[in-house]
Amino acid sequence: MEHDKEDKITEFNYENYIHADALENIDQDSEEFKMLIRSMNFSSHTFYEQHRRNQKDYRLMMPLLAKLHPSEHRDLIHMMHS
């Protein structure tokens, strides 16, 4: 497996992602805050993660596209460009 060079937010590096002024009034040791950081980590995607997801989607889509009639190919390309 390749190593992702881009970091995501974690409970150990959240200071790099959230401005210090916003952190002043927050209990950073609370379980709610830790859950917020985990949800931010889960919902964000690095460039590499998004690339891998796109590759997977492309592999799933290619067999379907290969079965299209040439006129359907043309219509699909026209729709994508519009």
Steps between C-alpha positions, in 0.01 A plus 500: 500500500620845415538760772277806477724806532212732582390523864143500624368658816542290814480561873879538496531765227168689504684823593632506142145501359296706747591861574624567855228761558233239433664257743510749792143439615489126434573223751757314292502203738127435475368190332274716281800688361684175431193367318485819295864456396437135411199594289704770323769239430245253368320751278813654348700336224858546398586533132630140501184364664282681248717375215463139620123544532484640146701205370261255665196680356662504155561124512135443591375726224718379210321166440170688478637758258654230281151360434359827365401532137714753303209746485465470880875573532454816296196606707683437827805701391273782387321501838830502688629799303176698546 
